Amino acid sequence: CSWRENVGLPNTNVGGKLTVTAEAATSVSLSTWTTALGTFTPSYLSHFDEPSNGQIRHLGDDPREYLIFTDLELESSLSNEVGVRFMKWDDSASSESPIAESEQIRQINNTGSTDKAFFHVSADVTLDKNDYVYLQVINNTATNSITVLDSSYFRVTVR
């Protein structure tokens, strides 16, 4: 509902979460940001939806200030330098741009059973109606594919 000066009930947790439930290798070109593949399953969506796989879109006008936080595991070839960042689609400007402070670069290390890197991102973003965010990956060492591993997630929540 939409009452004047109402932004929801106090226990409404505005935001949502996308969790990788099916892995898929993302083919990359050297040092080129590429949208991450895999099946991203939405949960806890409140004033948000998933218009396309891996995108989380703001449906409301208020609030506008959000926090993105993650728990991501990327698999690639040992010693490759890989990274993650979040992109924002600004619907009113019909343009996209990287979200400040969301970029992280790590080296792939052997963890026993797989070669992977861990990422924990926390970044602020302003989202207006129909703006959305999504995940990109990069390999700065080679053209070896990158896989976002099962159970990795990112969450958008009101700041």
N, C-alpha and C positions, 0 to 999 in steps of 0.2 A: 504494500500500500504506500501511498505517498501523501503524507500530511504536511502541512506547512511547518518548516523548521524541524522536521523529524528525520533523523538519520538512522533509525532502527532501534531495536530494543538493546539494553545494555549487554545482554549475553550473545548478541549477534556477532559472530566472528567473520567480518567481511574479508574475503580473499578466497584462496583455493590452493590446491596442491596437484602437481602432475608427477606421477611415479612411473618409471620405466618398468613395464611388465613383459616386454618382449624385446630382446636385444637385436640390433641390426648394425652391421659395420657401415660406417660412413666413409666413403671414398673421398680423399682429399688431394688437392694439389699443394705443392710445397709452399708453406707460409701464406696460405689463403684461407680466410675464415669461411666455414661451410656450416649450414644448418644441420644440427645433429639428427640422425635417424634413430629409429626404434619406435616402439609403441609406447606412448605416454598416456597413462590412464588417469583421468581426473577424479578427484575426491574433495570433499569439504567445500564445494563451490557455493559461495554466497555472494551475490551481485557480480559473479564472474561466470564465464563459460569457456569451452574449448572449441573455437570455430573451426579449427583444423588441427590435426595431430601435432602436439608439441607447443601449441600456442595457448596462452591463458589471457582472456580478454575481459576488460572491465566493462560492465554493463550500465553502471550508474553514473551520476553526476557528482556525488559526494559520498564518502570522502575521496580525496584525490591523492593523498600522500601515502605511499606504500613502501614496504621493505621486502626485498627478495632475499631469501636465504636457501642454502642448498646443502645437500650431502651427495656428492657425485663421485663415482669411480669410473675412470676411463682406462680402457685396455688398448695397448698398441705394442709396438716392438720395443724391446729392451733398449734403454738409454735415449730413446727419442724424446725430444722436448715438445710437449703438447700443451694445449691451453683451452680454456673455456672463457666465454663472455656471454652476456645477455644483450639482446637487441630489443629496441622498442619501436613498434610501429605507431606513429602518430597519425591517427585517422583524420583529424581536421586539416593537417598539412599534407596528407598523402605521401609521407616520407618515413624513412627508418634511420635510426642512429644507434650507436653503441651506448649502453647505460654506463655512466661514469662509475668507476671503482668496481665494476663487475668482472674485469679481466684478470685472470690468473694464469700463470705458466708454471708447469712442473715437469720434472724428468720422470719418465717411466722407469720404475724399479721392479726388480724381481721380488715378489712377495711369497714365493714358495710354489703356489699352484698356478699363478698367472703373473704376467707383467703388466703392472697398472700404476696409476697415479691417483691421488685423492685430492678432492677440491671441496672447500667450504667457503662459499661466497656469501657476503652480506653487502647489499647495495640498496640505496634509496632510489625511488623512482616516482615521478608524478604521472598519474594515469587519468586521462579524461575519458568520457564515454567513447567506447569502441576502440580505444587504444589497447594494444596487446604486447606481450613480451614472449620471447622464445630464445632457445639456447643455440649457440654456435660453438664449433670446435676448430682447432688449428693444429697442424703438425709443422714445427719450424725446422725439423731435421731431415725429413724424408717424405715420401708420398705413401707411407704405410697407413692403412686405414685405421680409424679410431672407432671404438665401440663404447657407448655409454652402457655400463653394466646394469643388469637387473637389480631392482630396488633402489637405484639412484633416484633422487627426486629434487624438485625445486618447488618452493612455496612462495606465494605472494600473500602478504598480510598487511593490514592497516598499521601504519607507523604510529 
